[in-house]
Amino acid sequence: MLGGLVLIFLDRDASVPGGSLWTGSNLLSNAASLGVPVVGGVLASRRPENAIGWLFLAAGLSLALSQFGLAYGVFALKVSAASPPGGRAWSWVGNWAWVLSLVWLAFALLLFPTGHLPSRRWRPAAWVVVLACAVLTAIPLQVATSAWADPFSETAFNGGTLGLPFLVALVAAFVPPLVAVVVRFRRSRGDERLQMKWFVGGAFFVVAALVAVNLSNSLAISVLLSLALVFFLASIAVAVLKYRLYEIDIVVNKTIVYGVLAAFLVAVYVALVIGIGAAIGSAHNPFLTLVAAGVMALAFNPVRTRATHLANRFVYGKRATPYEVLSHFSDEVAGAYALEDVLPRTAQMLGEGTGASRADIWLVSGTELVDEATWPAAPGLEPVSLSEADGLSVPGASRTVAVRHQGDLLGAISIHKPPGDPVSAVEEKLLTDVASQAGLVLRNVRLVEDLKASRQRIVAAQDEERRRLERNIHDGAQQQLVALAVKANLAQSMVKSDPDVERLLAQLKIEAQDALENLRDLARGIYPPLLADRGLAAALRAQVKKSAVPTSVESDGIGRYRQDAEAAVYFCALEALQNVAKYANASRAVVRLSASDGNLSFIVEDDGIGFDVGARGYGTGMQGMADRLASLGGELRVRSVRNSGTVIEGTVPAEGLGSSAGQG
């Protein structure tokens, strides 16, 4: 075909029936025909067991023989002064070989898309097609042979209108294939129906154009046939690419890239060497050849990049390519993002890479699958029990793939595709590949969740132990000391005669009272009853009265919160105040309590000597504060500058914490 195009350029001034070969309709027809062997080569290389690709290749070869034969015949018999041999033979081939492309096209329609007849009952119809194609081939062959002496007569050249017998044979050859296409379409369901829908439209369009061109070989009809062929090939491309009929995305992608590069190199060479060379009268100027080589070398990589982008947009649309999805996912696994961001970003890449309307990442929690991340941002789906998710089929999802690591089921990924856009084989493989790599990520997420839960259990156990000790002290030793003080007071009132005994009892009463106060202070330090009764502000105000550094409490009108949150803020604030008293050398301190943006917060600020946080890091006390807050999903921040004091700030998520009456 390329050789034929070159010869058409050389034949541009030759006169043949209907005008010059160098016409818009003829060039459009030849350009459209280039798609036939391209489609055939791709299909045959990808699915060699399917006859469709080979039939398209045969049709492409027939068109190539016809185009080259006609162009060479014109060149040999009308253009070249040297009269190269074989002009009449090639003209004879060109005048009838084109009809073979119709034969192969008829059989391609009959066998599409499986490469086999719809059923054994279609064998008689196939024989009808065979006989019709035999007649179809014989008529142009006879016309071309009879016109051997004048291969460029109106009748012989490219057929013309071949009469009623040819038209009848043409209709007979294509009616059974079109019926087969319609039958397959009516029987198809789901993905296959969407594939066949495009092919049916293209097939009827091209057959109608073939009948029309046999009735009238006008310029308009020739253009119509070219457009029909382009539409037919485009319908196959849509069926192949959009619905992955033959799963040849990568092959088509690379074909587009190399095709664009080849066209670029040819265009540069023709423009610089042939075009400029012809203009200056030096068609073989070595300097122009060198310049062309330099331009090709400099522009090759940018053109390749643009061609790759063009091919990706053509094959995958606006969605990311499977390679890009896997590459980005690998970056995330390697630590490009924080662990808590990996799952939402993975869901986003899956959604964009598959064209899904929704993508979800699920984690196994006990006997359920829990929706951990969703794209686009939306409320998570209801948990799915593992028994209900038999085979890990999330209700409503187009596809669900299990995520495992070392044989353990850790979660799943699911996507929801729009109606009419089923999950393709390429998208299926992408989901499987991402799921195989996501196992380690979900394992790490589970470890983080387990660590957080472990922290919460440890802190809860510590607080429960504090409350138990406080109750034991209050109900046990404290009551005993109170009883001892009462008895000592009673004994003192009964003994009046002996001053020494009276003095000893008075001393015993004082020591029992001191022991009782110390025990109460110890109990308040373990878990203050005031915190449980009246809340944070009241409990902290009671404690700061005993602080060695003058301290005020600003509560900003906060209410009551969950017991573990109040305990975390209380003990962290006390730890911070102890650090102020021990190390800050401060003259004053302030504790601020607030609740905003869904967080319960505290700030402990002093005007002491400060310290270098980067150099010293967290000590044991502050690390304990950070761990306690982290167990509830909060965080600790420390800001300090030498000789400018220290600010310790902590927050705890307040969602789900019920506020109650205000505090006194």
Salt bridges, closest charged atoms under 4 A:
GLU247 OE1 - ARG47 NH2 3.49
ASP249 OD2 - ARG244 NE 2.62
ASP360 OD2 - ARG358 NE 2.84
ASP371 OD2 - ARG358 NH2 3.52
ASP408 OD2 - ARG443 NH2 3.05
ASP421 OD1 - LYS417 NZ 3.78
GLU427 OE2 - ARG319 NH1 2.62
GLU427 OE1 - LYS417 NZ 2.83
GLU428 OE2 - ARG399 NE 2.61
ASP433 OD2 - LYS429 NZ 3.06
ASP463 OD1 - ARG628 NH2 3.28
GLU464 OE1 - ARG467 NH2 3.09
GLU464 OE2 - ARG471 NH2 3.61
GLU465 OE2 - ARG468 NH2 2.24
ASP475 OD1 - HIS474 ND1 3.02
ASP500 OD1 - ARG503 NH2 2.30
GLU517 OE2 - ARG520 NH1 3.45
ASP521 OD1 - ARG524 NH2 2.24
ASP521 OD1 - LYS546 NZ 2.81
GLU554 OE1 - ARG592 NE 3.27
ASP564 OD1 - ARG562 NE 2.68
GLU566 OE2 - ARG560 NE 2.89
GLU605 OE1 - ARG592 NH1 2.77
ASP627 OD1 - ARG455 NH2 3.60
GLU635 OE2 - ARG637 NH1 2.88
GLU649 OE2 - ARG637 NH2 3.01
GLU649 OE1 - ARG639 NH1 3.28
